[in-house]
Amino acid sequence: MATKQVEQVNGGTLPASRQAAVEQGLHMFQEVAADRDQLAVEVTRMRSDIAGLKVVIEALEAQLADAQSRVATATIVRDAAVSDRAEYKTILISIQSQLRAFGIKHEPLVVERRNDKDEQPATGGA
């Protein structure tokens, strides 16, 4: 770096040690200014990242609220179904008790039936 002698305000020149100190100070100032500019760019980028992450967080919170709502709805439907089953069971037990009290025999509504061709009734001739 070409160094020029820095002239004092009163027209004289600085001694070499002072000249070196001034150059060192200017050099440090330029380094700090460059670091500051670099950090300002990084801060801007990070603020942009933060804004994007806030949007993602809001979307995930909305999904979570939707899932919680669905779970609550499913729980309500399940509880209603359990309640209905208990009511039907009570009605059927009551009907069964009345049938027993009146001595009415009950038969199964569904009967097992085999449709095997090997089990044909025997015919009288042959």
Sequence and secondary structure as in RCSB ss.txt:
>XXXX:A:sequence
MATKQVEQVNGGTLPASRQAAVEQGLHMFQEVAADRDQLAVEVTRMRSDIAGLKVVIEALEAQLADAQSRVATAT
IVRDAAVSDRAEYKTILISIQSQLRAFGIKHEPLVVERRNDKDEQPATGGA
>XXXX:A:secstr
      B TTS B  HHHHHHHHHHHHHHHHHHHHHHHHHHHHHHHHHHHHHHHHHHHHHHHHHHHHHHHHHHHH
HHHHHHHHHHHHHHHHHHHHHHHHHHTT     SS      TT     S  
